[in-house]
Amino acid sequence: MGGKARHRTAAVSVTTEVSGGGGAGKPSLARLRGSLGGAAPPARRFPVKRPSSLQARARALVPTLLLAALGAAGAAAGGSAPRPPAPAPSLAELKNMKYSGFVGDAGPVTLVDGTYEGKPYAAASASRRTVAFARDFRLAGDLNGDGQEEAVVLLAENTGGSGTFDYLAVVARQGGQPVNIATTPLGDRVQVRGARIEGGRILVDVLQAGAQDAMCCPGELATAAWQLKGKKLQEVATGVKPERLSLAAIAGTEWVLRSWAWDESVAEGIEVTFKVEGDRVGGRAACNRYFATATEGQSPGDLAIGAAGSTKMACPDPQMAAEDRFFKQLAGVNKYSFIAGQLALTWSAEGTGGAMLFDRKAAP
């Protein structure tokens, strides 16, 4: 039962052990023999030279020395890894800081919660200089190629008369603090329709008084641009030709109601939209879809909205209350204009009035 089986080939003979169970055994390395010359020559032994303790320690130091050399090379090439740039000043910082560069002899002002009020010009007079931060308007981008983003804001100054002078101001972070580095006037009662930073330039779409317009009623659409040169904003050409204001300027854009009035935001969960298409307007009125006619008046921005029709779905009370309020105010709309990039629909009804403020609806 414990016998041996021998298999021969022309080159090598392999002896396998056959177990008592009759199954194939494992090749025995001790019995591998070369076929030429019979028994294999005895294996040669080569002496192994072990490194000394000094050599072992030297080899162990090689990785450490390499890392040290790489670190030294990095330091020579420019020191430690550069820190990421600090973010542009926040809205909270921008509404509570010092601004300068106003036209005339007016000095710098320090805003507190977005406003500044100077002393009355006379003891018994209410007329005084005021400067206000324009809503939550803020752009951020690198204007001078230094890898650090600057912030761009809108300021509105009133010196006691009928005019309101608008300014574009640039704020940079210096030494960790926001600093107003450049300011330029936009003009008297200029309305900002939109703004952006492209290729280091500030581009502003405005509604301004044209050659034939009264200052109260601007009717010219234009685009202006500025570049930051040192500590000054230099106006540059855009190649965009001015046009006259019409409903086409806001057509095709879906607008979302953000504020019922200047200081009254729309409640969370309420969505009201407004869109112009030709001579009609429509959208969502918190609950139902609505539609109405739109007619422009003689003066730039004059607008009348016809009686609105709508679907007849029922919604929770907050949505229905918002819808009723919107339809009331929509029926009283008499003008459209722009405030710091928002669309303003001015309305009056039953002895009251105000302006609803809309943002462009973000792309999905």
Contacts in CASP RR format, 6 or more apart in sequence:
PFRMAT RR
TARGET T0000
AUTHOR 0000-0000-0000
METHOD contacts of the structure
MODEL  1
MGGKARHRTAAVSVTTEVSGGGGAGKPSLARLRGSLGGAAPPARRFPVKR
PSSLQARARALVPTLLLAALGAAGAAAGGSAPRPPAPAPSLAELKNMKYS
GFVGDAGPVTLVDGTYEGKPYAAASASRRTVAFARDFRLAGDLNGDGQEE
AVVLLAENTGGSGTFDYLAVVARQGGQPVNIATTPLGDRVQVRGARIEGG
RILVDVLQAGAQDAMCCPGELATAAWQLKGKKLQEVATGVKPERLSLAAI
AGTEWVLRSWAWDESVAEGIEVTFKVEGDRVGGRAACNRYFATATEGQSP
GDLAIGAAGSTKMACPDPQMAAEDRFFKQLAGVNKYSFIAGQLALTWSAE
GTGGAMLFDRKAAP
1 20 0 8 1.000
1 21 0 8 1.000
1 22 0 8 1.000
2 18 0 8 1.000
2 19 0 8 1.000
2 20 0 8 1.000
3 18 0 8 1.000
4 15 0 8 1.000
4 16 0 8 1.000
4 17 0 8 1.000
4 18 0 8 1.000
5 16 0 8 1.000
5 18 0 8 1.000
6 13 0 8 1.000
6 15 0 8 1.000
7 13 0 8 1.000
7 14 0 8 1.000
7 16 0 8 1.000
8 35 0 8 1.000
9 35 0 8 1.000
10 35 0 8 1.000
11 34 0 8 1.000
11 35 0 8 1.000
12 32 0 8 1.000
12 33 0 8 1.000
12 34 0 8 1.000
12 35 0 8 1.000
13 33 0 8 1.000
13 34 0 8 1.000
13 35 0 8 1.000
14 27 0 8 1.000
14 31 0 8 1.000
14 32 0 8 1.000
15 27 0 8 1.000
15 28 0 8 1.000
15 31 0 8 1.000
16 24 0 8 1.000
16 25 0 8 1.000
16 26 0 8 1.000
16 27 0 8 1.000
16 28 0 8 1.000
17 25 0 8 1.000
17 26 0 8 1.000
17 28 0 8 1.000
18 24 0 8 1.000
18 25 0 8 1.000
19 25 0 8 1.000
32 40 0 8 1.000
33 39 0 8 1.000
33 40 0 8 1.000
34 40 0 8 1.000
51 59 0 8 1.000
85 147 0 8 1.000
85 148 0 8 1.000
85 149 0 8 1.000
86 148 0 8 1.000
86 173 0 8 1.000
86 176 0 8 1.000
87 140 0 8 1.000
87 149 0 8 1.000
87 173 0 8 1.000
88 140 0 8 1.000
88 141 0 8 1.000
88 149 0 8 1.000
88 150 0 8 1.000
88 151 0 8 1.000
88 171 0 8 1.000
88 173 0 8 1.000
89 97 0 8 1.000
89 151 0 8 1.000
89 171 0 8 1.000
89 172 0 8 1.000
89 173 0 8 1.000
89 178 0 8 1.000
91 136 0 8 1.000
91 138 0 8 1.000
93 171 0 8 1.000
93 178 0 8 1.000
94 133 0 8 1.000
94 138 0 8 1.000
94 151 0 8 1.000
94 153 0 8 1.000
94 171 0 8 1.000
94 178 0 8 1.000
95 111 0 8 1.000
95 113 0 8 1.000
95 114 0 8 1.000
95 133 0 8 1.000
96 111 0 8 1.000
96 112 0 8 1.000
96 113 0 8 1.000
96 114 0 8 1.000
97 110 0 8 1.000
97 111 0 8 1.000
97 171 0 8 1.000
97 178 0 8 1.000
97 180 0 8 1.000
98 108 0 8 1.000
98 109 0 8 1.000
98 110 0 8 1.000
98 111 0 8 1.000
98 180 0 8 1.000
99 108 0 8 1.000
99 109 0 8 1.000
99 110 0 8 1.000
99 111 0 8 1.000
99 131 0 8 1.000
99 155 0 8 1.000
99 169 0 8 1.000
99 180 0 8 1.000
99 183 0 8 1.000
100 107 0 8 1.000
100 108 0 8 1.000
100 109 0 8 1.000
100 180 0 8 1.000
100 183 0 8 1.000
101 107 0 8 1.000
101 108 0 8 1.000
101 167 0 8 1.000
101 183 0 8 1.000
102 108 0 8 1.000
102 109 0 8 1.000
102 131 0 8 1.000
102 157 0 8 1.000
102 165 0 8 1.000
102 167 0 8 1.000
102 183 0 8 1.000
103 165 0 8 1.000
103 185 0 8 1.000
106 129 0 8 1.000
106 157 0 8 1.000
106 159 0 8 1.000
109 116 0 8 1.000
109 131 0 8 1.000
110 116 0 8 1.000
111 131 0 8 1.000
111 133 0 8 1.000
114 132 0 8 1.000
114 133 0 8 1.000
115 130 0 8 1.000
115 131 0 8 1.000
115 132 0 8 1.000
115 133 0 8 1.000
116 129 0 8 1.000
116 130 0 8 1.000
116 131 0 8 1.000
116 132 0 8 1.000
117 128 0 8 1.000
117 129 0 8 1.000
117 130 0 8 1.000
118 128 0 8 1.000
118 129 0 8 1.000
118 130 0 8 1.000
119 128 0 8 1.000
120 126 0 8 1.000
120 127 0 8 1.000
120 128 0 8 1.000
121 127 0 8 1.000
121 128 0 8 1.000
121 160 0 8 1.000
127 160 0 8 1.000
127 161 0 8 1.000
128 160 0 8 1.000
129 157 0 8 1.000
129 158 0 8 1.000
129 159 0 8 1.000
129 160 0 8 1.000
130 157 0 8 1.000
130 158 0 8 1.000
130 160 0 8 1.000
131 155 0 8 1.000
131 156 0 8 1.000
131 157 0 8 1.000
131 158 0 8 1.000
132 155 0 8 1.000
132 156 0 8 1.000
133 153 0 8 1.000
133 154 0 8 1.000
133 155 0 8 1.000
134 153 0 8 1.000
134 154 0 8 1.000
134 155 0 8 1.000
134 156 0 8 1.000
134 166 0 8 1.000
134 192 0 8 1.000
134 339 0 8 1.000
134 340 0 8 1.000
135 154 0 8 1.000
135 339 0 8 1.000
135 340 0 8 1.000
135 342 0 8 1.000
136 340 0 8 1.000
137 153 0 8 1.000
137 154 0 8 1.000
137 192 0 8 1.000
137 195 0 8 1.000
137 340 0 8 1.000
137 341 0 8 1.000
138 151 0 8 1.000
138 152 0 8 1.000
138 153 0 8 1.000
139 151 0 8 1.000
139 152 0 8 1.000
139 153 0 8 1.000
139 195 0 8 1.000
139 196 0 8 1.000
139 197 0 8 1.000
139 202 0 8 1.000
140 149 0 8 1.000
140 150 0 8 1.000
140 151 0 8 1.000
140 152 0 8 1.000
140 197 0 8 1.000
141 149 0 8 1.000
141 150 0 8 1.000
141 151 0 8 1.000
141 152 0 8 1.000
141 197 0 8 1.000
141 200 0 8 1.000
142 148 0 8 1.000
142 149 0 8 1.000
142 150 0 8 1.000
142 200 0 8 1.000
143 150 0 8 1.000
143 152 0 8 1.000
143 170 0 8 1.000
143 197 0 8 1.000
143 200 0 8 1.000
143 202 0 8 1.000
143 227 0 8 1.000
143 228 0 8 1.000
144 150 0 8 1.000
144 228 0 8 1.000
144 230 0 8 1.000
145 200 0 8 1.000
148 172 0 8 1.000
148 173 0 8 1.000
150 170 0 8 1.000
150 171 0 8 1.000
150 172 0 8 1.000
150 181 0 8 1.000
150 228 0 8 1.000
151 170 0 8 1.000
151 171 0 8 1.000
151 172 0 8 1.000
151 178 0 8 1.000
152 168 0 8 1.000
152 169 0 8 1.000
152 170 0 8 1.000
152 171 0 8 1.000
152 195 0 8 1.000
152 197 0 8 1.000
152 202 0 8 1.000
153 168 0 8 1.000
153 169 0 8 1.000
153 171 0 8 1.000
154 166 0 8 1.000
154 167 0 8 1.000
154 168 0 8 1.000
154 169 0 8 1.000
154 186 0 8 1.000
154 192 0 8 1.000
154 340 0 8 1.000
155 166 0 8 1.000
155 167 0 8 1.000
155 169 0 8 1.000
155 183 0 8 1.000
156 164 0 8 1.000
156 165 0 8 1.000
156 166 0 8 1.000
156 167 0 8 1.000
157 164 0 8 1.000
157 165 0 8 1.000
157 166 0 8 1.000
157 167 0 8 1.000
158 164 0 8 1.000
158 165 0 8 1.000
159 165 0 8 1.000
163 188 0 8 1.000
163 189 0 8 1.000
163 215 0 8 1.000
164 188 0 8 1.000
164 189 0 8 1.000
165 185 0 8 1.000
165 186 0 8 1.000
165 187 0 8 1.000
165 188 0 8 1.000
166 185 0 8 1.000
166 186 0 8 1.000
166 187 0 8 1.000
166 188 0 8 1.000
166 189 0 8 1.000
166 190 0 8 1.000
166 192 0 8 1.000
167 183 0 8 1.000
167 184 0 8 1.000
167 185 0 8 1.000
167 186 0 8 1.000
168 183 0 8 1.000
168 184 0 8 1.000
168 185 0 8 1.000
168 186 0 8 1.000
168 202 0 8 1.000
168 204 0 8 1.000
168 226 0 8 1.000
168 233 0 8 1.000
169 180 0 8 1.000
169 182 0 8 1.000
169 183 0 8 1.000
170 180 0 8 1.000
170 181 0 8 1.000
170 182 0 8 1.000
170 183 0 8 1.000
170 228 0 8 1.000
170 233 0 8 1.000
171 178 0 8 1.000
171 179 0 8 1.000
171 180 0 8 1.000
171 181 0 8 1.000
172 178 0 8 1.000
172 179 0 8 1.000
172 181 0 8 1.000
173 179 0 8 1.000
174 181 0 8 1.000
181 228 0 8 1.000
181 230 0 8 1.000
181 231 0 8 1.000
182 228 0 8 1.000
182 230 0 8 1.000
182 231 0 8 1.000
182 232 0 8 1.000
182 233 0 8 1.000
183 233 0 8 1.000
184 226 0 8 1.000
184 232 0 8 1.000
184 233 0 8 1.000
184 235 0 8 1.000
186 192 0 8 1.000
186 204 0 8 1.000
186 206 0 8 1.000
186 224 0 8 1.000
187 208 0 8 1.000
188 209 0 8 1.000
188 215 0 8 1.000
189 209 0 8 1.000
189 215 0 8 1.000
189 216 0 8 1.000
189 218 0 8 1.000
190 206 0 8 1.000
190 207 0 8 1.000
190 208 0 8 1.000
190 218 0 8 1.000
191 206 0 8 1.000
191 207 0 8 1.000
191 208 0 8 1.000
191 218 0 8 1.000
191 337 0 8 1.000
191 338 0 8 1.000
191 339 0 8 1.000
192 204 0 8 1.000
192 205 0 8 1.000
192 206 0 8 1.000
192 338 0 8 1.000
192 339 0 8 1.000
192 340 0 8 1.000
192 341 0 8 1.000
193 205 0 8 1.000
193 206 0 8 1.000
193 207 0 8 1.000
193 221 0 8 1.000
193 249 0 8 1.000
193 338 0 8 1.000
193 341 0 8 1.000
194 204 0 8 1.000
194 205 0 8 1.000
194 338 0 8 1.000
194 341 0 8 1.000
195 202 0 8 1.000
195 203 0 8 1.000
195 204 0 8 1.000
195 205 0 8 1.000
195 341 0 8 1.000
196 202 0 8 1.000
196 203 0 8 1.000
197 203 0 8 1.000
200 227 0 8 1.000
200 228 0 8 1.000
201 225 0 8 1.000
201 226 0 8 1.000
201 227 0 8 1.000
201 236 0 8 1.000
202 225 0 8 1.000
202 226 0 8 1.000
202 227 0 8 1.000
202 228 0 8 1.000
202 233 0 8 1.000
203 223 0 8 1.000
203 224 0 8 1.000
203 225 0 8 1.000
203 238 0 8 1.000
204 223 0 8 1.000
204 224 0 8 1.000
204 225 0 8 1.000
204 226 0 8 1.000
205 221 0 8 1.000
205 222 0 8 1.000
205 223 0 8 1.000
206 221 0 8 1.000
206 222 0 8 1.000
206 223 0 8 1.000
206 224 0 8 1.000
207 218 0 8 1.000
207 219 0 8 1.000
207 220 0 8 1.000
207 221 0 8 1.000
207 245 0 8 1.000
207 337 0 8 1.000
207 338 0 8 1.000
208 218 0 8 1.000
208 219 0 8 1.000
208 220 0 8 1.000
208 222 0 8 1.000
209 215 0 8 1.000
209 217 0 8 1.000
209 218 0 8 1.000
209 219 0 8 1.000
209 220 0 8 1.000
210 218 0 8 1.000
210 219 0 8 1.000
210 220 0 8 1.000
210 242 0 8 1.000
213 219 0 8 1.000
213 220 0 8 1.000
213 300 0 8 1.000
217 299 0 8 1.000
217 300 0 8 1.000
217 301 0 8 1.000
218 245 0 8 1.000
218 300 0 8 1.000
219 244 0 8 1.000
219 245 0 8 1.000
219 300 0 8 1.000
219 301 0 8 1.000
220 242 0 8 1.000
220 243 0 8 1.000
220 244 0 8 1.000
220 245 0 8 1.000
221 242 0 8 1.000
221 243 0 8 1.000
221 244 0 8 1.000
221 245 0 8 1.000
221 249 0 8 1.000
222 240 0 8 1.000
222 242 0 8 1.000
223 238 0 8 1.000
223 240 0 8 1.000
224 235 0 8 1.000
224 238 0 8 1.000
225 235 0 8 1.000
225 236 0 8 1.000
225 237 0 8 1.000
225 238 0 8 1.000
226 233 0 8 1.000
226 234 0 8 1.000
226 235 0 8 1.000
226 236 0 8 1.000
227 233 0 8 1.000
227 234 0 8 1.000
227 236 0 8 1.000
228 234 0 8 1.000
243 249 0 8 1.000
244 300 0 8 1.000
245 300 0 8 1.000
245 301 0 8 1.000
246 296 0 8 1.000
247 276 0 8 1.000
247 278 0 8 1.000
247 279 0 8 1.000
247 294 0 8 1.000
247 296 0 8 1.000
247 303 0 8 1.000
247 336 0 8 1.000
248 278 0 8 1.000
250 276 0 8 1.000
250 336 0 8 1.000
250 343 0 8 1.000
251 276 0 8 1.000
251 277 0 8 1.000
251 278 0 8 1.000
252 275 0 8 1.000
252 276 0 8 1.000
252 277 0 8 1.000
253 275 0 8 1.000
253 276 0 8 1.000
253 360 0 8 1.000
253 361 0 8 1.000
254 273 0 8 1.000
254 274 0 8 1.000
254 275 0 8 1.000
254 283 0 8 1.000
254 360 0 8 1.000
254 361 0 8 1.000
255 273 0 8 1.000
255 274 0 8 1.000
255 275 0 8 1.000
255 343 0 8 1.000
255 358 0 8 1.000
255 359 0 8 1.000
255 360 0 8 1.000
255 361 0 8 1.000
256 271 0 8 1.000
256 272 0 8 1.000
256 273 0 8 1.000
256 358 0 8 1.000
256 359 0 8 1.000
256 360 0 8 1.000
256 361 0 8 1.000
257 266 0 8 1.000
257 270 0 8 1.000
257 271 0 8 1.000
257 272 0 8 1.000
257 273 0 8 1.000
257 274 0 8 1.000
257 326 0 8 1.000
257 356 0 8 1.000
257 357 0 8 1.000
257 358 0 8 1.000
258 265 0 8 1.000
258 266 0 8 1.000
258 342 0 8 1.000
258 357 0 8 1.000
258 358 0 8 1.000
258 359 0 8 1.000
259 265 0 8 1.000
259 266 0 8 1.000
259 356 0 8 1.000
259 357 0 8 1.000
260 266 0 8 1.000
260 325 0 8 1.000
260 329 0 8 1.000
260 356 0 8 1.000
261 354 0 8 1.000
261 355 0 8 1.000
261 356 0 8 1.000
262 354 0 8 1.000
262 355 0 8 1.000
262 357 0 8 1.000
266 272 0 8 1.000
266 322 0 8 1.000
267 318 0 8 1.000
267 322 0 8 1.000
269 318 0 8 1.000
270 286 0 8 1.000
270 318 0 8 1.000
270 319 0 8 1.000
270 322 0 8 1.000
271 284 0 8 1.000
271 286 0 8 1.000
272 284 0 8 1.000
272 285 0 8 1.000
272 286 0 8 1.000
272 322 0 8 1.000
272 323 0 8 1.000
272 326 0 8 1.000
273 282 0 8 1.000
273 283 0 8 1.000
273 284 0 8 1.000
273 361 0 8 1.000
274 281 0 8 1.000
274 282 0 8 1.000
274 283 0 8 1.000
274 343 0 8 1.000
274 345 0 8 1.000
274 358 0 8 1.000
275 281 0 8 1.000
275 282 0 8 1.000
275 283 0 8 1.000
276 294 0 8 1.000
278 294 0 8 1.000
279 293 0 8 1.000
279 294 0 8 1.000
279 295 0 8 1.000
280 291 0 8 1.000
280 292 0 8 1.000
280 293 0 8 1.000
280 294 0 8 1.000
281 291 0 8 1.000
281 292 0 8 1.000
281 293 0 8 1.000
281 294 0 8 1.000
281 305 0 8 1.000
282 289 0 8 1.000
282 290 0 8 1.000
282 291 0 8 1.000
282 292 0 8 1.000
283 289 0 8 1.000
283 290 0 8 1.000
283 291 0 8 1.000
284 290 0 8 1.000
285 308 0 8 1.000
285 310 0 8 1.000
285 322 0 8 1.000
285 323 0 8 1.000
285 326 0 8 1.000
285 327 0 8 1.000
286 315 0 8 1.000
286 319 0 8 1.000
286 320 0 8 1.000
286 322 0 8 1.000
286 323 0 8 1.000
286 326 0 8 1.000
287 313 0 8 1.000
287 314 0 8 1.000
287 315 0 8 1.000
287 319 0 8 1.000
287 320 0 8 1.000
287 322 0 8 1.000
287 323 0 8 1.000
288 310 0 8 1.000
288 311 0 8 1.000
288 312 0 8 1.000
288 313 0 8 1.000
288 315 0 8 1.000
288 323 0 8 1.000
289 310 0 8 1.000
289 311 0 8 1.000
290 308 0 8 1.000
290 309 0 8 1.000
290 310 0 8 1.000
290 311 0 8 1.000
290 327 0 8 1.000
291 308 0 8 1.000
291 309 0 8 1.000
291 310 0 8 1.000
292 305 0 8 1.000
292 306 0 8 1.000
292 307 0 8 1.000
292 308 0 8 1.000
292 309 0 8 1.000
292 330 0 8 1.000
293 305 0 8 1.000
293 306 0 8 1.000
294 303 0 8 1.000
294 304 0 8 1.000
294 305 0 8 1.000
294 306 0 8 1.000
295 303 0 8 1.000
295 304 0 8 1.000
295 306 0 8 1.000
296 302 0 8 1.000
296 303 0 8 1.000
297 303 0 8 1.000
297 304 0 8 1.000
301 335 0 8 1.000
301 336 0 8 1.000
301 337 0 8 1.000
302 334 0 8 1.000
302 335 0 8 1.000
303 333 0 8 1.000
303 334 0 8 1.000
303 335 0 8 1.000
303 336 0 8 1.000
303 345 0 8 1.000
304 333 0 8 1.000
304 334 0 8 1.000
305 330 0 8 1.000
305 331 0 8 1.000
305 332 0 8 1.000
305 333 0 8 1.000
306 331 0 8 1.000
307 331 0 8 1.000
308 327 0 8 1.000
308 330 0 8 1.000
308 331 0 8 1.000
310 327 0 8 1.000
314 320 0 8 1.000
315 323 0 8 1.000
326 356 0 8 1.000
328 349 0 8 1.000
329 345 0 8 1.000
329 347 0 8 1.000
329 349 0 8 1.000
329 353 0 8 1.000
329 356 0 8 1.000
330 345 0 8 1.000
330 347 0 8 1.000
331 347 0 8 1.000
331 349 0 8 1.000
332 347 0 8 1.000
332 348 0 8 1.000
332 349 0 8 1.000
333 345 0 8 1.000
333 346 0 8 1.000
333 347 0 8 1.000
334 346 0 8 1.000
334 347 0 8 1.000
334 348 0 8 1.000
335 345 0 8 1.000
335 346 0 8 1.000
336 343 0 8 1.000
336 344 0 8 1.000
336 345 0 8 1.000
336 346 0 8 1.000
337 343 0 8 1.000
337 344 0 8 1.000
337 346 0 8 1.000
338 344 0 8 1.000
339 355 0 8 1.000
339 357 0 8 1.000
342 357 0 8 1.000
342 358 0 8 1.000
342 359 0 8 1.000
343 357 0 8 1.000
343 358 0 8 1.000
343 359 0 8 1.000
344 355 0 8 1.000
344 356 0 8 1.000
344 357 0 8 1.000
344 358 0 8 1.000
345 355 0 8 1.000
345 356 0 8 1.000
345 358 0 8 1.000
346 353 0 8 1.000
346 354 0 8 1.000
346 355 0 8 1.000
347 353 0 8 1.000
347 354 0 8 1.000
347 355 0 8 1.000
347 356 0 8 1.000
348 354 0 8 1.000
END
